Amino acid sequence: MDSPELIILDVGHGNCALIRDAKDVIIIDCPPGGTLAETLEHLSIKEILHILISHSDADHIGGMIDLLANEDIKIHNVHINPDAIKKSDIWLDLRIALQDARKRFGTVISKLTTTETGKFNIGSVNLEVLAPTYELILGGAGGTDLQGRKLTSNSISAVIGIVHNSHRVAILAGDIDNVGFDNLIQDQNSLNADILVFPHHGGRSGGGDSKTFAQLFCSFIQPKLIIFSIDRNRFSNNPRVEIIEGLRSSVPDAHILCTQLSQQCAASLPSLKPTHLNTFPAKGLISNSCCGGTIAIKIDGSMTTYAEMALHKEFIVNQVTSPICRKFLPIVKLDSPPI
């Protein structure tokens, strides 16, 4: 590889990203479904240095059990935070799978807090854990933060920053909610990043107004590219219109991209195959429901760009009937013609 790469997978409803350079691979979140396994096979990946799990919801951990059981893939480290309120079968199964991986393969399991920043650097890429802080994790899901506000699994979701050449290229925000975000901005002086994977798939932000949440979130980060990881056939209101309105008011020129076409944007799917998609596996490929699909971005410090942006814009304009990403674009006022 000439340069490191960030790959944000179209997994449907869920989150998953890979960061890789010539030698090492890091995975952030392991949702259910086959897209992650297909991608690892597509890239001939047999060894994973770190797996970072943002939080304990099934759409972020559901694919991890099979991955841990795969004897053809070596997983060195897993970083995941405790969640006492999770009593689902999948959460228990994951804990059992982690125990088995530790005993059989020597997989090291540890927490994922801001104190771990610096431990996940690969090649020239530095990974920051921007949230949660250790003292927030001590409250835990079901407990309270230091202001006495109730914490949910989303409140303690990890937020990961990707830095290259001293420039923060991207922020992957997991499912952080308004309480988690308030704690985040109290702890971080600067959050600017070029790329934002928006939290909670563009769904409700917890308590409070979702439009205001989006305004504040994007005003702090000032992203140029905003990605929503969604499934066309689940939670069909995602990303929510008020979220789009809020982020447009803060970053009117940002490019918005969903992994799949929301039903809000297209009641029926395009008849033509899109030309802007890459060759990576994507859940929406078979049904032709991809919007951005799986996104592969070459990491190059402040020069990092989404190379297919112009083609994606063309796809949105020509093949999507009512794209909500264009709903709140600023109106361009034309000069009056001379009299």
C-alpha positions as CSV (number, residue, x, y, z in Angstrom):
1,M,0.0,0.0,0.0
2,D,1.3,3.5,-0.9
3,S,-0.7,5.2,1.8
4,P,-2.9,4.1,4.7
5,E,-6.6,3.6,4.1
6,L,-9.9,4.1,5.9
7,I,-12.7,1.9,4.8
8,I,-16.2,2.5,6.0
9,L,-18.4,-0.5,5.2
10,D,-22.0,-0.6,4.0
11,V,-23.2,-3.1,6.6
12,G,-26.8,-2.0,6.5
13,H,-28.0,-0.9,10.0
14,G,-24.8,-0.9,12.0
15,N,-21.3,0.5,12.0
16,C,-18.0,-0.9,10.9
17,A,-14.7,0.6,9.7
18,L,-11.3,-0.7,8.9
19,I,-8.0,1.2,9.1
20,R,-5.0,-0.4,7.5
21,D,-1.5,0.3,6.4
22,A,1.1,-2.0,4.9
23,K,1.5,-4.1,8.0
24,D,-1.4,-3.7,10.4
25,V,-5.2,-3.7,10.5
26,I,-7.6,-2.1,13.1
27,I,-11.4,-2.8,13.0
28,I,-13.8,-0.4,14.7
29,D,-17.1,-2.2,15.5
30,C,-18.3,-5.6,14.3
31,P,-21.9,-5.6,13.2
32,P,-23.9,-8.8,12.2
33,G,-24.1,-9.9,8.6
34,G,-21.4,-11.1,6.2
35,T,-20.0,-7.8,4.9
36,L,-17.1,-7.6,7.3
37,A,-16.1,-11.2,6.7
38,E,-16.4,-10.7,2.9
39,T,-14.2,-7.6,3.2
40,L,-11.5,-9.4,5.2
41,E,-11.5,-12.1,2.5
42,H,-11.5,-9.6,-0.3
43,L,-8.4,-7.9,1.2
44,S,-6.7,-11.2,2.2
45,I,-6.6,-10.1,5.9
46,K,-5.6,-12.9,8.3
47,E,-4.4,-10.9,11.2
48,I,-6.0,-8.0,13.2
49,L,-4.0,-6.0,15.6
50,H,-6.8,-4.3,17.4
51,I,-10.6,-4.5,17.4
52,L,-12.3,-1.4,19.0
53,I,-15.9,-1.8,20.1
54,S,-17.6,1.5,20.6
55,H,-20.4,0.1,22.8
56,S,-22.5,-3.0,23.5
57,D,-25.5,-2.6,21.1
58,A,-26.1,-5.6,18.8
59,D,-25.5,-3.6,15.6
60,H,-22.0,-2.9,16.8
61,I,-21.0,-6.3,18.3
62,G,-23.2,-8.9,16.5
63,G,-20.5,-10.1,14.1
64,M,-17.8,-10.4,16.6
65,I,-18.6,-13.9,17.9
66,D,-18.0,-15.5,14.5
67,L,-14.9,-13.4,14.0
68,L,-13.4,-14.5,17.3
69,A,-14.2,-18.2,16.5
70,N,-12.5,-18.0,13.1
71,E,-9.3,-19.9,13.6
72,D,-7.9,-18.6,10.3
73,I,-7.8,-15.0,11.6
74,K,-5.5,-14.0,14.4
75,I,-7.0,-11.2,16.7
76,H,-4.3,-9.8,19.0
77,N,-6.4,-7.3,21.1
78,V,-10.0,-6.4,21.8
79,H,-11.0,-3.2,23.5
80,I,-14.5,-3.0,24.9
81,N,-16.2,-1.3,27.8
82,P,-18.4,-3.0,30.4
83,D,-22.2,-2.6,30.3
84,A,-24.1,-3.9,33.3
85,I,-27.5,-3.1,31.9
86,K,-27.0,-5.4,28.9
87,K,-28.7,-8.7,29.6
88,S,-29.2,-9.9,26.0
89,D,-28.2,-13.4,24.9
90,I,-25.8,-11.9,22.3
91,W,-23.9,-9.9,25.0
92,L,-23.5,-13.0,27.2
93,D,-22.4,-15.0,24.1
94,L,-19.8,-12.3,23.3
95,R,-18.4,-12.4,26.8
96,I,-18.1,-16.2,26.5
97,A,-16.4,-15.9,23.1
98,L,-14.0,-13.3,24.5
99,Q,-13.1,-15.7,27.3
100,D,-12.5,-18.5,24.8
101,A,-10.3,-16.3,22.6
102,R,-8.2,-15.2,25.6
103,K,-7.6,-18.8,26.7
104,R,-7.1,-20.4,23.3
105,F,-5.4,-17.7,21.3
106,G,-4.0,-15.3,23.9
107,T,-6.3,-12.4,22.7
108,V,-5.8,-9.5,25.1
109,I,-9.1,-7.8,26.3
110,S,-9.1,-4.3,27.8
111,K,-11.3,-1.2,28.3
112,L,-11.6,1.5,25.7
113,T,-11.3,5.0,27.3
114,T,-9.4,8.2,26.6
115,T,-6.5,6.9,28.7
116,E,-5.8,4.4,25.9
117,T,-5.0,7.1,23.3
118,G,-1.6,6.4,21.8
119,K,-1.8,2.6,22.1
120,F,-3.5,2.0,18.7
121,N,-1.1,3.8,16.4
122,I,-0.3,1.9,13.3
123,G,2.4,3.1,10.8
124,S,1.9,6.8,10.3
125,V,-1.8,6.8,11.6
126,N,-2.5,7.8,15.1
127,L,-5.8,6.8,16.8
128,E,-7.4,8.9,19.5
129,V,-10.0,7.8,22.0
130,L,-11.9,11.0,22.4
131,A,-14.6,9.5,24.6
132,P,-15.5,8.1,27.1
133,T,-13.3,9.3,29.9
134,Y,-12.3,6.8,32.6
135,E,-14.5,8.6,35.2
136,L,-17.5,8.4,32.9
137,I,-17.0,4.6,32.6
138,L,-16.9,4.4,36.3
139,G,-20.5,5.5,36.3
140,G,-21.4,3.0,33.6
141,A,-24.5,2.4,31.6
142,G,-27.5,2.6,34.0
143,G,-25.5,4.9,36.4
144,T,-25.0,8.7,36.2
145,D,-22.3,11.1,35.0
146,L,-20.6,13.5,37.3
147,Q,-23.6,16.0,36.9
148,G,-26.1,13.3,38.0
149,R,-27.5,12.7,34.5
150,K,-28.5,9.1,33.6
151,L,-26.1,7.2,31.4
152,T,-27.3,4.8,28.7
153,S,-25.2,2.5,26.6
154,N,-25.1,5.3,24.0
155,S,-23.9,7.8,26.5
156,I,-20.7,5.9,27.1
157,S,-20.2,5.1,23.4
158,A,-16.5,5.4,22.3
159,V,-15.7,8.2,19.9
160,I,-12.6,7.6,17.8
161,G,-10.4,10.2,16.1
162,I,-8.0,9.3,13.2
163,V,-5.0,11.5,12.9
164,H,-2.4,11.5,10.1
165,N,0.5,13.9,9.7
166,S,-0.7,15.9,12.7
167,H,-4.1,16.4,11.0
168,R,-7.4,14.9,12.3
169,V,-8.8,13.2,9.2
170,A,-11.9,11.6,10.7
171,I,-14.1,11.1,13.7
172,L,-16.1,7.9,14.1
173,A,-18.8,8.9,16.7
174,G,-20.4,5.5,17.4
175,D,-23.8,6.0,18.9
176,I,-22.9,8.8,21.3
177,D,-26.0,10.7,22.6
178,N,-26.5,14.2,23.9
179,V,-25.3,13.4,27.4
180,G,-22.2,11.7,26.1
181,F,-21.6,14.6,23.7
182,D,-21.9,17.1,26.5
183,N,-19.2,15.2,28.4
184,L,-17.1,15.0,25.3
185,I,-17.0,18.7,24.6
186,Q,-16.2,19.4,28.3
187,D,-13.1,17.2,28.0
188,Q,-11.8,18.1,24.5
189,N,-10.5,21.5,23.4
190,S,-10.6,20.9,19.7
191,L,-12.7,18.4,17.7
192,N,-12.2,19.6,14.1
193,A,-12.1,16.7,11.5
194,D,-12.6,16.5,7.8
195,I,-14.8,13.4,7.9
196,L,-17.6,12.5,10.4
197,V,-19.4,9.2,10.7
198,F,-22.5,10.7,12.3
199,P,-23.7,9.1,15.5
200,H,-26.6,6.7,15.9
201,H,-27.2,6.4,12.1
202,G,-28.9,9.8,12.1
203,G,-31.5,8.6,14.5
204,R,-32.8,10.4,17.7
205,S,-30.0,11.8,19.9
206,G,-31.6,10.7,23.2
207,G,-33.3,13.4,25.2
208,G,-33.4,16.9,23.8
209,D,-33.9,18.3,20.4
210,S,-32.2,16.3,17.5
211,K,-31.8,19.4,15.3
212,T,-30.0,21.3,18.0
213,F,-27.8,18.2,18.7
214,A,-26.8,18.0,15.0
215,Q,-26.1,21.8,15.0
216,L,-23.8,21.6,18.0
217,F,-22.1,18.4,16.9
218,C,-21.2,19.7,13.5
219,S,-20.3,23.2,14.7
220,F,-17.6,21.6,16.9
221,I,-16.3,19.2,14.3
222,Q,-16.8,21.3,11.1
223,P,-16.7,18.2,8.8
224,K,-16.4,18.4,5.0
225,L,-17.9,14.9,4.5
226,I,-20.7,13.5,6.7
227,I,-21.5,9.8,6.5
228,F,-24.6,8.0,7.8
229,S,-24.4,4.2,8.1
230,I,-28.0,3.1,7.4
231,D,-30.1,0.2,6.1
232,R,-32.8,1.2,3.6
233,N,-35.2,-1.4,5.1
234,R,-34.7,-0.7,8.8
235,F,-35.5,2.6,10.6
236,S,-36.6,4.1,7.3
237,N,-36.7,7.6,8.9
238,N,-32.9,7.6,9.2
239,P,-31.2,9.9,8.8
240,R,-34.0,12.1,10.3
241,V,-34.9,15.2,8.5
242,E,-34.3,17.4,11.6
243,I,-30.8,16.0,11.8
244,I,-30.1,17.0,8.2
245,E,-31.6,20.5,8.8
246,G,-29.4,20.9,11.9
247,L,-26.2,19.9,10.3
248,R,-26.9,22.0,7.2
249,S,-27.3,25.1,9.4
250,S,-23.8,24.5,10.9
251,V,-21.9,23.2,7.8
252,P,-24.0,24.2,4.8
253,D,-21.3,23.1,2.3
254,A,-20.6,19.7,3.7
255,H,-21.1,16.7,1.5
256,I,-23.6,14.2,2.9
257,L,-23.5,10.5,2.1
258,C,-25.5,7.6,3.3
259,T,-24.3,4.0,2.8
260,Q,-27.7,3.0,1.5
261,L,-30.5,4.9,-0.1
262,S,-33.1,6.0,2.5
263,Q,-36.7,5.3,1.6
264,Q,-37.2,9.0,2.2
265,C,-34.9,9.8,-0.7
266,A,-36.2,7.2,-3.2
267,A,-39.5,5.3,-2.9
268,S,-38.2,2.9,-5.6
269,L,-34.7,2.0,-6.3
270,P,-32.8,3.3,-9.4
271,S,-33.0,1.1,-12.5
272,L,-29.4,1.8,-13.5
273,K,-26.4,0.5,-11.8
274,P,-24.4,3.3,-10.2
275,T,-20.9,4.1,-11.6
276,H,-19.5,5.7,-8.5
277,L,-19.1,2.6,-6.3
278,N,-15.9,0.8,-5.8
279,T,-15.2,-3.0,-5.8
280,F,-15.4,-3.5,-2.0
281,P,-18.2,-5.7,-0.6
282,A,-21.3,-3.7,0.4
283,K,-24.6,-5.1,1.7
284,G,-26.7,-2.9,-0.6
285,L,-25.0,-4.1,-3.8
286,I,-27.2,-7.1,-4.6
287,S,-30.5,-5.1,-4.3
288,N,-29.0,-2.0,-5.9
289,S,-29.8,0.0,-2.8
290,C,-26.4,1.5,-2.3
291,C,-26.1,5.3,-2.1
292,G,-22.4,5.7,-1.2
293,G,-22.0,2.0,-0.5
294,T,-18.7,1.0,1.1
295,I,-16.4,4.1,1.2
296,A,-12.7,3.6,0.8
297,I,-10.6,6.7,1.5
298,K,-6.8,7.1,1.1
299,I,-5.5,8.8,4.2
300,D,-3.2,11.7,3.4
301,G,-3.2,14.2,6.3
302,S,-4.9,17.5,5.4
303,M,-5.0,16.4,1.7
304,T,-7.4,13.5,2.5
305,T,-10.4,13.5,0.2
306,Y,-13.3,11.3,-0.9
307,A,-12.2,10.7,-4.5
308,E,-15.7,9.7,-5.7
309,M,-17.4,12.8,-4.4
310,A,-18.2,14.4,-7.8
311,L,-19.6,11.0,-9.1
312,H,-21.7,10.6,-6.0
313,K,-23.1,14.1,-6.4
314,E,-24.0,13.3,-10.0
315,F,-25.7,10.1,-8.9
316,I,-27.8,12.0,-6.3
317,V,-28.8,14.6,-8.8
318,N,-29.6,12.2,-11.7
319,Q,-30.9,9.0,-10.1
320,V,-32.4,9.9,-6.7
321,T,-35.9,11.4,-6.8
322,S,-36.1,13.4,-3.5
323,P,-32.7,13.4,-1.8
324,I,-33.0,14.8,1.8
325,C,-29.3,15.6,1.7
326,R,-30.2,18.4,-0.7
327,K,-33.3,19.5,1.1
328,F,-31.7,22.3,3.1
329,L,-28.9,23.4,0.8
330,P,-28.4,27.1,0.9
331,I,-30.1,29.1,-1.8
332,V,-27.8,30.5,-4.4
333,K,-28.9,34.0,-5.3
334,L,-28.2,35.0,-8.8
335,D,-27.3,38.6,-9.6
336,S,-30.1,40.6,-11.3
337,P,-29.6,41.0,-15.0
338,P,-28.5,44.5,-16.1
339,I,-31.3,46.8,-17.1
